[in-house]
Amino acid sequence: MKLFLKIIAFSSLILVAISSQAQSLSSNKSSIKMTNPLLQKSKLQYQAPHFNLIKDKHFKPAFDYALKIHDKEIENIANNIEKPTFQNTVLALELSGEDLNRATLIFSNLTGANTNPTLQKLEEEYAPIFSAHNDKIYLNSKIYKRIKALNLNALKGEDKKLTEYYLQQFELAGANLSPSDKEKMKKINSDLASLSTQFSNKLLIARKNAAVFFDNASDLDGLSQDEIAAAKAKATEAGKEGKYLIGILNTTQQPLLQSLTNRKTRQDLFLSSWKRAENNDQGDTRGILERMAKLRLQKANLMGKKSYAEWRLQDQMAKNPAIAMQLLAKIAKPAVERAKKEALQIQNSIDSQNGGFKLEPWDWNFYAEQVRKEKFDLDESQIKPYFEITTVLEKGVFFAAKQMYGITFKKRDDLPVYNPDVVAYEVFDNDGKSMAIYYLDFYTRDNKNGGAWMSNFVNQSHYLRQKPVIVNVYNFSKPINGNASLISFDDVITMFHEFGHTLHGLFANQQYATLSGTSVPRDYVEFPSQINEHAALDPTVLKNYAVHYQTKEAIPQELIDKIKNAETFNNGYDVTELLAAATLDLAWHSIEKESDVKPTLQFEKEALSKNGLLVNEVPTRYHSPYFAHIWSGGYSAGYYAYTWSKTLDYNAFDWIQNNGGMTRENGERFRKYILSVGNSVDLNQAFKDFIGHEMEIEPYLKNAGLIEN
């Protein structure tokens, strides 16, 4: 009897201890939730992130907590004993992972634009974890079967589109695979996630290491005094007092090559750019990308496809790599022919100056600029003073948006930002109602990825009562000593381009975030941004923003005429380098045997030669070792998208030009059929509804100046 009582007493103590421990764990979870800004809806307008509160230390506990919560949500959907419905399956899936989505959106933006060793380490640590988590969802047979059991004919509108989307994503991920093949897929996905992050981090190292130091200011002859002063300041900051530093951007060609008069300086800068990630050091990416190419082929084979490109393009506009390659090939031939004619003109210019050398890639931009001056009497240094960055933004980009769509902007100095360079605006619709928060991050930093992009901190969704919070990130050179921030006309086009993506996000009008705004196929997403580039040269818009930063005088008509006359100048080069990159991407991802994955440099040379795009003077826009778009940026087998979208753009631009130009009426039509529909409709049909016919190739060839009008 006493023994029995002792057992009861001991059991009671255990129960009390377990209960106490459970309460402690629950309390701990509650504490994390309440004290971590990543796990709470921001109190700022439209849930704009509390950058003033978010610290590096918050990400790891936020990820761990949010992953567990999302796991439980997914488990509940999978094990629901009720008959599958849209609400208890598809909508439940759509609404799951709220905390994880918030934390990862902020994290991915910061690791791209403002990273540091702590964030990089976290990125490498969690890449395979997030991959495994994603597999838990999209390889989950129970959820897949629940979605597949739904009657699509009984659904309408976005409910039907969302169901179709998730069904396709499960099938693309491999939900149909056998258990053993699913395990193989999980391992491949995990390895690819880790390698992609490693590639990105190595490329940051490569880019930083590739910066070129020069001993004398005379080495930089041709640059402005401000540019030389900036180079000296950067060298001092890097611990090289008295030297001059030129950093490397992510593209092959570097902007300063068109100004540098010293040929040795140009060669050093170009070769440092070209060889940045193939130096057998910590920044060498070749081994990683070769492994990724093989793993992607294995992934495609598991899915019953001959190549990764065949698997990847199923949900794109092109549908398969053969159609994408066909488009590239049709444009490549006239582009290369035009580039060769341009090369001959440049060689003639070199010879006329008794240069005594054959044109090389590092000479092209320098002498092309001279040919442009000679042919069109257009000097970049003449027009640059008319493009002060804030004026271009507010009196150009914003002005055009008001002209076409009626939207307006108000600067918000009260919102916290993640870096002092960042500025914020509130956006108002044509009826005066507030519609979004918009951030801009203009200047290059060592801890920022190269290039320019748009992304969301908060995705639009009527169901979630969320309005968009958007950021545009650039890599313009930051002025020093209070000097004006002047940019080239190419940079102006980049600003209009990225803001085109922003318009796509601003006008999102969807119930569900998954279908909202820019969540469209890769070969469609660039179309709205490319259309917006044309606004930069609209006469009314151009005269409004092209104002001399010192005299405040508008750009003279003479210069405007020169810019327009030179619009298709050098397009043979520009299109060829872009097509070379797109073709290279498809080549890497059209491999059907692992034995065909040759050493990176050999593979690239053979692929470009095979497709008639190995032109010595016109290197590919992205050399394989630093082709971030396809190895870490989500464009694998999809870089052709820029050309596909540009073809859509030129078709639409022709329609706009033939129907009154960039008017408010045409802007509203574009908003209705293109910008506001996200991925909620058949996009091929939406495009056809806008211009009245399907995409044709002739408008591209004509507008790009590759054939005679």
C-alpha positions in Angstrom: 0.0 0.0 0.0 2.8 2.4 0.9 4.6 1.4 -2.3 1.5 2.1 -4.4 1.2 5.6 -2.7 4.8 6.3 -3.4 4.3 5.4 -7.1 1.3 7.7 -7.3 3.2 10.4 -5.6 6.3 10.0 -7.9 4.0 9.9 -10.9 2.4 13.1 -9.7 5.7 14.8 -9.4 6.6 13.7 -13.0 3.3 15.0 -14.3 3.9 18.3 -12.5 7.4 18.5 -13.9 6.2 17.7 -17.4 3.3 20.2 -17.1 5.8 22.8 -15.8 8.2 22.1 -18.7 5.4 22.3 -21.2 4.3 25.6 -19.8 7.9 26.8 -19.9 8.3 25.8 -23.5 5.0 27.4 -24.4 6.0 30.5 -22.5 9.4 30.5 -24.4 7.6 30.2 -27.7 5.3 33.0 -26.7 8.3 35.1 -25.6 10.0 34.6 -29.0 6.8 35.5 -30.8 6.2 38.7 -28.8 9.8 40.0 -28.8 11.0 39.1 -32.3 10.0 41.9 -34.8 10.2 39.3 -37.7 7.4 37.3 -36.1 4.9 40.1 -35.7 2.9 42.1 -38.2 4.6 45.5 -38.5 2.6 48.4 -37.0 4.0 50.7 -39.7 1.9 51.6 -42.7 1.1 48.6 -44.9 3.4 46.4 -42.7 6.5 48.2 -43.9 9.4 46.4 -42.1 10.7 47.8 -38.7 14.2 48.1 -40.0 15.1 50.1 -36.9 14.1 47.1 -34.7 15.3 44.2 -36.9 18.8 42.9 -36.0 20.8 40.0 -37.4 20.2 38.1 -34.1 16.5 37.9 -34.8 16.7 35.8 -38.0 17.7 32.5 -36.6 15.1 32.2 -33.8 12.5 33.6 -36.2 13.3 30.9 -38.8 13.3 28.1 -36.3 10.0 29.2 -34.8 8.3 29.9 -38.1 9.4 26.6 -39.6 7.8 24.7 -36.8 4.6 26.6 -37.0 4.4 26.1 -40.8 5.2 22.4 -40.4 2.2 22.0 -38.1 0.0 23.9 -40.5 1.0 21.7 -43.4 0.6 18.5 -41.3 -3.0 19.7 -40.4 -3.8 20.2 -44.1 -2.4 16.8 -45.1 -4.1 14.9 -42.3 -7.5 16.6 -42.5 -10.1 13.8 -42.4 -12.8 16.1 -44.0 -13.5 15.9 -47.7 -11.2 18.1 -49.6 -12.5 21.5 -50.5 -10.9 24.6 -51.9 -11.2 26.2 -48.4 -9.7 23.4 -46.3 -6.9 22.5 -48.8 -5.9 25.1 -51.4 -6.8 28.2 -49.4 -5.4 26.7 -46.2 -2.1 26.1 -48.1 -2.1 29.7 -49.4 -2.6 31.1 -46.0 -0.1 29.0 -44.2 3.5 30.1 -43.3 2.6 33.7 -42.6 5.5 34.3 -40.2 8.0 32.3 -42.4 7.0 34.3 -45.4 7.5 37.6 -43.6 10.9 36.7 -42.2 12.3 35.2 -45.5 11.1 38.1 -47.6 13.0 40.5 -45.4 16.0 38.2 -45.2 16.3 37.6 -48.9 16.2 41.3 -49.6 18.8 42.1 -47.1 21.2 39.4 -48.2 20.9 40.7 -51.7 21.3 44.4 -50.9 22.9 44.8 -47.6 24.6 41.6 -46.5 27.3 40.9 -44.0 29.2 37.8 -42.8 26.5 36.9 -40.2 23.8 37.0 -42.8 25.9 35.1 -45.3 26.6 32.3 -42.8 22.9 32.1 -42.0 22.1 32.0 -45.7 24.4 29.0 -46.2 23.1 27.3 -43.0 19.4 27.7 -43.9 19.5 27.1 -47.7 19.3 23.3 -47.3 16.8 23.7 -44.4 14.4 25.8 -46.5 14.9 23.4 -49.4 13.9 20.5 -47.2 11.0 22.4 -45.9 9.8 23.2 -49.4 10.0 19.5 -50.2 7.9 18.6 -47.2 5.2 20.6 -48.8 5.4 20.0 -52.5 6.4 16.3 -52.3 3.6 15.6 -49.9 1.4 13.0 -51.6 -1.5 13.6 -49.2 -1.9 17.3 -50.0 -1.3 16.6 -53.7 -4.1 14.0 -53.7 -6.4 16.4 -51.9 -5.8 19.1 -54.5 -6.2 16.6 -57.3 -9.5 15.4 -55.9 -11.0 18.9 -56.3 -13.5 19.5 -59.2 -11.9 22.3 -61.2 -15.1 22.9 -63.2 -16.8 23.8 -59.9 -14.3 26.6 -59.2 -14.2 30.0 -60.8 -11.9 33.0 -61.2 -8.9 33.2 -58.9 -10.0 30.2 -56.9 -9.7 28.0 -60.0 -6.4 29.7 -61.1 -4.9 29.2 -57.6 -5.9 25.5 -57.6 -4.4 25.0 -61.0 -1.3 26.8 -60.0 -0.7 24.6 -56.9 -1.6 21.4 -58.8 1.1 22.3 -61.4 3.7 23.2 -58.7 3.2 19.9 -56.9 3.6 18.0 -60.2 6.6 20.0 -61.2 8.2 19.3 -57.8 7.6 15.6 -58.1 4.6 14.8 -56.0 3.9 11.9 -58.4 7.3 10.3 -57.7 7.8 7.0 -55.8 8.9 7.2 -52.2 12.5 6.3 -53.1 12.7 8.9 -55.9 11.3 11.5 -53.6 14.2 10.9 -51.2 16.6 11.3 -54.2 14.8 14.5 -55.1 15.0 15.9 -51.6 18.8 15.3 -51.6 19.2 16.9 -54.9 17.2 19.9 -53.9 19.1 20.3 -50.7 22.5 20.1 -52.5 21.4 22.6 -55.1 20.2 25.1 -52.5 23.5 24.9 -50.7 25.5 25.2 -53.9 23.4 28.2 -55.1 24.1 30.0 -51.9 27.8 29.1 -52.0 27.9 30.4 -55.6 26.4 33.7 -54.5 28.8 34.2 -51.6 31.8 33.2 -53.7 30.8 35.7 -56.3 30.7 38.5 -53.8 34.3 37.5 -52.9 35.3 37.4 -56.5 33.7 40.7 -57.3 35.5 42.4 -54.4 38.8 40.8 -55.2 38.6 41.8 -58.8 38.7 45.5 -58.0 41.7 47.0 -59.8 44.2 49.3 -58.1 46.1 51.9 -60.1 49.2 53.7 -59.0 48.7 57.0 -60.8 45.9 59.4 -61.6 47.2 59.4 -65.2 46.2 55.7 -65.5 42.6 57.0 -65.3 42.9 59.6 -68.0 39.5 60.2 -69.6 37.5 60.0 -66.4 36.1 63.1 -64.8 37.7 64.7 -61.8 34.8 63.5 -59.6 35.3 59.9 -60.8 39.1 60.0 -60.2 38.5 61.5 -56.7 35.9 58.7 -56.0 38.5 56.1 -57.1 41.1 57.6 -54.8 38.6 57.6 -51.9 37.7 53.9 -52.5 41.4 52.9 -52.5 42.0 54.8 -49.2 38.9 53.1 -47.7 40.4 49.7 -48.8 43.7 50.6 -47.1 45.7 51.6 -50.2 46.5 55.2 -49.5 47.7 57.1 -52.6 46.3 54.5 -55.0 43.1 54.5 -57.1 40.5 51.8 -57.1 37.9 50.8 -59.7 35.4 48.3 -58.6 33.8 45.6 -60.8 30.1 45.5 -61.6 28.4 42.2 -62.4 28.3 42.4 -66.1 31.3 41.6 -68.4 31.8 45.1 -69.8 32.4 47.8 -67.2 30.9 51.3 -67.6 34.2 53.2 -67.3 35.7 51.4 -70.3 34.0 53.9 -72.7 36.0 56.8 -71.1 39.4 55.4 -70.2 42.0 56.5 -72.8 44.9 54.3 -71.5 44.6 51.0 -73.4 46.5 49.1 -70.7 44.1 50.4 -68.1 41.2 49.2 -70.2 42.7 45.8 -70.7 43.5 45.4 -67.0 39.9 46.4 -66.0 38.3 44.1 -68.6 40.4 41.1 -67.9 39.9 41.5 -64.2 36.2 41.5 -64.8 36.3 38.6 -67.2 38.5 36.4 -65.0 37.1 37.4 -61.6 35.7 33.9 -60.7 38.2 31.6 -62.4 41.4 32.3 -60.4 41.6 29.1 -58.3 40.9 31.0 -55.1 38.0 31.5 -52.7 36.1 33.3 -55.4 36.3 30.6 -58.0 32.8 29.3 -58.9 33.6 26.8 -61.7 33.5 23.7 -59.6 30.2 24.7 -58.0 28.4 25.5 -61.3 29.6 22.3 -62.9 28.1 20.3 -60.0 24.9 22.3 -60.2 24.6 21.5 -64.0 24.8 17.8 -63.2 22.4 17.9 -60.3 19.9 19.8 -62.3 20.1 17.2 -65.0 19.6 14.5 -62.4 16.5 16.3 -61.1 15.0 16.5 -64.6 15.7 12.9 -65.3 13.9 11.9 -62.1 10.9 13.8 -63.5 11.1 11.9 -66.7 12.6 14.8 -68.8 15.6 14.7 -71.0 17.0 18.0 -69.8 16.6 20.5 -67.0 15.4 23.1 -69.6 12.7 20.7 -70.8 11.5 20.3 -67.2 11.9 24.0 -66.2 10.0 25.6 -69.1 6.8 23.7 -68.7 5.0 26.5 -66.9 6.6 29.3 -69.0 5.2 31.1 -72.1 7.6 29.3 -74.4 6.7 25.9 -73.0 9.8 24.1 -74.2 13.5 25.0 -74.9 13.2 24.3 -78.7 10.8 27.2 -79.1 12.9 29.5 -76.9 16.0 28.6 -78.9 14.2 29.1 -82.2 13.4 32.7 -81.2 17.0 33.4 -80.2 18.3 31.9 -83.4 16.0 34.0 -85.6 17.4 37.2 -83.9 21.0 36.0 -83.6 21.8 35.9 -87.3 20.9 39.5 -88.1 22.3 40.7 -84.8 25.8 39.1 -85.4 25.8 40.5 -89.0 25.1 43.9 -87.6 27.7 43.5 -84.9 30.4 42.6 -87.5 29.5 45.8 -89.4 29.9 47.8 -86.2 33.2 46.1 -85.5 34.5 47.1 -89.0 33.5 50.7 -88.3 35.3 50.7 -85.0 38.4 49.1 -86.6 38.4 51.8 -89.2 38.3 54.4 -86.5 41.3 52.7 -84.8 43.2 52.6 -88.0 42.5 56.2 -88.9 44.1 57.1 -85.6 47.2 54.9 -86.4 46.3 52.7 -83.5 48.3 49.8 -84.9 46.2 47.1 -83.1 43.3 44.8 -83.7 40.0 45.6 -82.0 39.6 43.7 -78.7 36.7 43.5 -76.3 38.3 46.1 -73.9 38.5 48.6 -76.9 34.9 48.3 -78.1 33.1 50.7 -75.7 35.9 53.3 -75.9 36.0 53.5 -79.7 32.3 52.9 -80.1 31.8 56.0 -78.1 34.1 57.8 -80.6 32.2 56.4 -83.5 28.9 57.6 -81.9 30.4 61.1 -81.5 31.5 61.1 -85.1 28.4 59.6 -86.6 25.8 61.3 -84.4 27.8 64.1 -82.8 26.7 62.7 -79.5 29.1 62.8 -76.5 28.1 61.1 -73.3 29.8 63.8 -71.3 27.6 66.3 -73.0 24.4 64.7 -71.9 25.3 63.3 -68.5 25.0 66.7 -66.7 21.3 66.6 -67.6 20.7 63.4 -65.7 20.9 64.1 -62.0 19.6 61.0 -60.2 16.8 62.5 -58.0 15.6 64.7 -60.8 15.4 61.7 -63.1 13.5 59.9 -60.5 11.0 62.5 -59.5 10.6 64.6 -62.7 11.1 61.7 -65.0 10.1 58.3 -63.7 7.4 59.6 -61.3 6.2 62.2 -63.8 5.8 59.6 -66.6 3.8 57.4 -64.1 1.5 60.3 -63.4 1.1 61.1 -67.1 0.2 57.5 -68.0 -1.5 56.2 -64.8 -2.4 59.2 -62.7 -0.3 58.1 -59.7 1.7 60.4 -57.4 4.4 60.1 -54.8 5.3 61.7 -51.5 8.7 61.3 -49.8 8.6 59.6 -46.4 11.5 60.5 -44.1 9.7 59.0 -41.1 10.0 55.4 -42.2 13.0 53.4 -41.0 15.4 52.1 -43.7 18.0 49.3 -43.8 20.8 51.5 -45.0 21.3 55.3 -44.9 21.4 55.3 -48.8 17.8 54.1 -48.9 14.9 56.6 -49.5 11.2 55.9 -49.1 8.0 57.2 -50.8 4.3 56.7 -50.3 2.4 56.1 -53.5 -1.1 57.4 -54.2 -3.5 56.1 -56.9 -5.3 58.3 -59.5 -8.2 58.8 -57.1 -5.9 60.2 -54.4 -6.0 57.1 -52.2 -2.8 55.8 -50.7 -1.8 52.5 -52.4 1.8 51.4 -51.5 5.1 52.1 -49.9 8.1 52.3 -52.2 11.9 52.2 -51.3 14.9 53.0 -53.5 18.5 51.9 -52.9 20.6 53.7 -55.5 24.3 53.2 -54.8 26.8 50.3 -55.1 28.4 48.8 -52.0 30.7 45.9 -51.4 28.0 44.1 -49.5 25.4 44.4 -52.3 24.9 42.0 -55.2 25.6 43.4 -58.6 22.9 44.6 -61.1 19.5 46.2 -60.5 16.2 44.6 -59.4 12.7 45.1 -57.9 11.3 43.0 -55.1 8.6 43.1 -52.5 8.8 43.3 -48.7 5.0 42.8 -48.6 3.0 41.2 -51.4 -0.4 42.6 -52.4 -3.4 40.5 -51.4 -7.1 41.6 -51.0 -7.8 38.5 -49.0 -5.0 39.3 -46.5 -5.8 43.0 -46.7 -2.2 43.7 -47.8 -1.0 46.6 -50.0 2.4 46.3 -51.7 5.6 47.4 -50.1 8.2 47.4 -52.9 11.9 48.1 -53.3 14.1 49.0 -56.3 17.8 48.3 -55.9 20.5 49.7 -58.1 24.4 49.9 -58.3 25.1 53.4 -59.4 28.4 55.1 -58.3 27.9 57.1 -55.2 29.1 60.7 -55.5 31.5 62.1 -52.9 32.1 65.5 -51.3 28.6 66.6 -51.8 28.8 66.4 -55.6 25.8 65.9 -57.8 24.9 62.3 -58.5 25.0 62.2 -62.3 24.2 59.0 -64.3 24.5 57.9 -67.9 21.5 57.6 -70.3 21.9 53.8 -70.0 21.4 54.2 -66.2 18.3 56.4 -66.9 16.9 53.5 -69.0 17.7 51.1 -66.1 15.7 53.3 -63.7 12.7 53.4 -66.0 13.0 49.6 -66.5 13.1 48.7 -62.8 10.2 51.0 -62.2 8.3 49.1 -64.8 8.5 46.1 -62.5 7.4 48.4 -59.6 4.3 49.4 -61.6 3.5 45.7 -62.1 3.7 45.3 -58.3 1.9 48.6 -57.5 -1.1 47.8 -59.7 -1.5 44.2 -58.5 -5.2 43.6 -57.9 -5.4 40.0 -56.8 -7.2 38.1 -54.0 -4.2 35.8 -53.4 -0.6 36.8 -53.0 0.7 33.8 -54.9 -1.0 35.2 -58.1 -0.2 38.8 -57.4 1.8 41.4 -59.3 5.1 40.1 -60.7 4.4 36.5 -59.7 4.2 35.5 -63.4 6.3 33.4 -65.8 9.9 34.5 -66.2 9.5 35.1 -69.9 6.6 37.5 -69.2 7.8 39.3 -66.1 10.2 41.6 -68.1 7.6 42.7 -70.5 6.0 45.4 -68.3 9.4 46.8 -67.3 10.7 46.9 -70.9 7.5 48.8 -72.0 8.3 51.4 -69.4 11.7 52.0 -70.8 10.1 53.8 -73.8 8.8 56.5 -71.4 12.4 57.8 -71.0 12.4 59.1 -74.5 8.9 60.3 -74.7 9.3 64.0 -75.7 7.1 65.4 -72.8 8.8 63.3 -70.2 12.3 63.8 -71.4 12.1 67.6 -71.4 10.7 67.5 -67.9 13.5 65.5 -66.3 16.5 66.2 -68.5 17.6 69.4 -66.7 21.1 70.6 -66.3 22.1 70.0 -62.7 23.9 73.4 -62.5 22.2 75.8 -64.9 18.7 74.2 -64.4 18.1 74.6 -68.2 16.2 71.9 -70.0 18.1 69.7 -72.4 18.2 71.4 -75.8 16.2 69.9 -78.7 19.5 69.4 -80.6 20.7 66.9 -77.9 17.4 65.2 -77.8 17.5 64.6 -81.6 21.0 63.2 -81.3 19.9 60.8 -78.5 17.0 59.6 -80.6 19.1 59.3 -83.8 21.6 57.2 -81.9 18.9 55.0 -80.3 19.7 51.9 -82.2 23.5 52.6 -82.4 25.6 49.7 -81.2 22.5 47.4 -81.1 24.3 44.7 -83.0 26.7 44.5 -80.1 24.1 44.9 -77.4 21.7 42.3 -78.8 24.5 39.8 -79.6 26.0 39.9 -76.1 22.5 39.4 -74.6 21.7 36.5 -77.0 25.1 34.9 -76.2 24.2 34.8 -72.5 20.7 33.5 -73.2 22.0 30.8 -75.5 24.8 29.9 -73.0 22.2 29.5 -70.3 20.0 27.2 -72.4 23.1 25.2 -73.5 24.1 24.5 -69.9 20.5 23.4 -69.1 19.8 21.4 -72.3 22.6 18.9 -71.4 21.2 15.3 -71.7 24.2 13.4 -70.4 26.4 14.2 -67.4 29.4 13.3 -69.5 28.6 16.4 -71.6 29.3 18.7 -68.6 32.8 19.7 -69.6 35.1 22.1 -67.8 33.4 25.5 -67.7 35.5 27.5 -70.1 35.6 24.7 -72.7 31.9 24.1 -72.4 31.1 27.8 -72.9 33.4 28.2 -75.9 31.9 25.2 -77.7 28.3 26.2 -76.9 28.8 29.7 -78.3 30.7 28.5 -81.3 28.0 25.9 -82.1 25.3 28.6 -82.2 27.3 31.2 -84.2 27.7 33.5 -81.2 31.4 33.1 -80.5 32.5 36.6 -81.6 35.8 37.6 -80.1 35.0 41.3 -80.0 31.6 40.8 -78.5 31.9 38.7 -75.3 28.8 37.3 -73.7 27.1 39.7 -71.3 27.7 37.2 -68.5 30.6 34.8 -68.6 29.6 31.4 -67.1 31.6 31.8 -63.8 29.8 34.9 -62.8 26.4 34.3 -64.5 24.5 35.0 -61.2 21.1 35.0 -62.9 21.3 31.3 -63.7 23.3 29.8 -60.9 21.9 31.7 -57.9 19.3 34.1 -59.2 16.3 32.0 -60.3 16.8 32.4 -64.0 18.1 28.9 -64.7 17.1 27.9 -68.3 15.2 31.2 -68.3 17.6 34.0 -69.3 16.0 33.9 -72.8 13.1 35.5 -71.0 14.6 39.0 -71.6 14.5 38.4 -75.3 11.0 36.8 -75.3 9.7 39.7 -73.2 11.4 42.2 -75.4 9.6 40.7 -78.4 6.3 41.2 -76.5 7.4 44.7 -75.6 8.1 45.7 -79.2 4.8 44.3 -80.4 3.0 46.3 -77.7 5.0 49.4 -78.3 4.1 49.4 -82.0 0.4 49.1 -81.0 0.8 52.0 -78.6 2.6 54.2 -81.2 -0.1 53.4 -83.7 -2.8 54.4 -81.3 -1.7 57.8 -80.0 1.5 57.1 -78.1 2.0 57.0 -74.3 -1.3 58.6 -73.4 -3.3 58.3 -70.3 -5.9 56.3 -72.2 -3.3 53.8 -73.4 -1.8 53.7 -69.9 -5.2 52.7 -68.4 -5.6 50.1 -71.1 -2.2 48.7 -70.3 -3.0 48.7 -66.6 -6.3 46.9 -67.2 -5.0 44.1 -69.5 -1.3 43.7 -68.3 -0.3 45.4 -65.1 -3.2 44.6 -62.9 -3.9 41.0 -63.7 -0.9 39.3 -62.1 -1.0 35.6 -62.9 -4.7 35.4 -62.4 -5.6 35.0 -66.1 -4.3 33.4 -69.3 -1.4 35.7 -70.0 -1.2 34.8 -73.7 -4.8 35.8 -74.0 -4.3 39.0 -72.0 -1.5 40.0 -74.3 -3.6 39.2 -77.4 -6.5 41.2 -75.9 -4.2 44.2 -75.5 -2.8 44.4 -79.0 -5.3 42.3 -81.0 -2.9 39.6 -82.2 -0.3 37.1 -81.1 3.4 37.9 -80.7 5.4 38.4 -83.9 9.2 38.6 -84.4 9.3 41.4 -87.0 8.6 44.3 -84.5 11.7 43.2 -82.6 14.0 43.2 -85.7 12.6 46.5 -86.8 12.7 48.4 -83.5 16.1 47.1 -82.6 17.4 48.3 -86.0 18.4 44.8 -87.1 16.5 45.2 -90.4 15.5 48.2 -92.4 12.1 49.7 -91.7 
